């Protein structure tokens, strides 16, 4: 995909990912090297339902949802490469995901994924989520095609 096709917005993202609000956690793709790496962005909105209960008075995006945003970013990398609806990918394993700091309403998550390996229907990615220069989470995700 050429650099002039970036950013890739929500309308195109929803043709690749099966997720829909409120469980779609990628707003746009800002950098893409097909089959190799991707950088996406997600602005965290105060009205998102998980902030109401996690935690009142100090709203934080749950770590599992940060991991889901990273998994969706991986799925976008593969889906934009395929561009043919060649199956849906699910998270098979989250390995060594470490949470370094919190993200909350008003923050913009920068979601990065780099393909590490692939064997048949299994794909492994190194992932990282940041807010500015601050690392929120990092580790490895394995996706499987169903």
N, C-alpha and C positions, 0 to 999 in steps of 0.2 A: 504494500500500500504506500502510495507516495505521501511525502510530507505535506503537500498541499491539500490532502484530504482530511487533515487534522484541524481542529479537534473533531472527534467523532461524538456526536450528541446522543441524547436519550432515545430519540426516535430510532436511530440505527441500532443502538445497544439492545433495544427491546425486540429487534428482529433476530438477534443472535441468542440472547439469554431468555429462558422461559420465565424468569422471575418478574413479578410486578409489585408496585408499591402496595403495602408498606414494606415488602421484603426485597426490594431491589436496592442495592447499596452501592451502585456505581452511577455517577452522573454523566461523566464524559471521559473519553480516552484522550490523553494529551501527548502521548508519545507511543510509537509502535514500530517494532522491527518484527515483521511477520515471522512466526515460528520460533522467535528468539526471546523477545522481551516486550513488556508493556508497562506503561505508567498511566494510571487513571486517577480520577479525583472524585471525592464525595464530600459535599458540604453537609454538615450535621445540623439539622433544623430543630429548633426548640420544641416544635409540636410533634416530633416523632414519638410514637406511643411508648417505647421502652424508657424514655427519659422520665415519664411520670412516676414510675415505680423504682427506678434504678439510678439514683437514690433521691428521694424527696429532699430538697434543700441543697443537694450536691449531685446533679444529674451527670451520669457517666454512660458512655456507650459500653454495653457489656462486651467483655473480651470475646465471647463466642460470636457476637455480631461483627466485630472487627475481623475475626477469622473468616466469617462468611463473606464479608466484603472482599477479602483477599482471594477467596475461592472463586467468587464471581469474576474477579479480575483475571484469574487463570483461565476460567471458562471462556472469557472474551478473547483472550489471546489465541486459544485453540479455535474457537468458533469463527473468528475473523479470518483465520488461516484457511479453514475449510470452506466457509461461505456457501455451504450447500445443505445445511440442516442434517449433517451426517451423524446423528445421534446426540444424546444429551449426556453431559459429563456430571458425575456426582463426586463429592469428596469421599475418598476411601480412607485416607489417613492424614492426620495432622501431627507432624513430628517436630519435637523440640521447639514448639511455639512458645516464645518467651514474651511476656508483657512487661514493658519497661515503664510506661506512663499511661495516663488516662487521656481520653478524648471526650469532649462534651459539646453541648449546643454552641453553635457558632464556629466551631473548629472546622477546618477543611482537611480531611484525610487525603494524603498522597499514597496511593496504593501501587506497589511495584511487584512485578512477578517476572522471573527469568526461568525459562525452561532449562531443566537440569538433565533430564533423561526421559526416555520414552520406550516402552516395550509393549507392542501390540495395543491393547485397549487401555494401558496404564501410562500416565504421564506424571512426572515429578517436577515440582517447581520450588525455587527459592523465593520467598516472599518477604516483604517488609511494608509496614504501614508507618507513616510519619505525619506529624503535624508540624509544619515548618521544618526546622532542623532537629526536632525532638522525635526520637523513635518511640512509637507506641507498641509495636509488636513485630516480631520477625521469627522465621523458622522455615519449615518445609511442608508443602502440601502435596499429596498424591491424589490425582483425580482418575476416575475410571469411566470409560464409555459404557453406556447401557444400551 
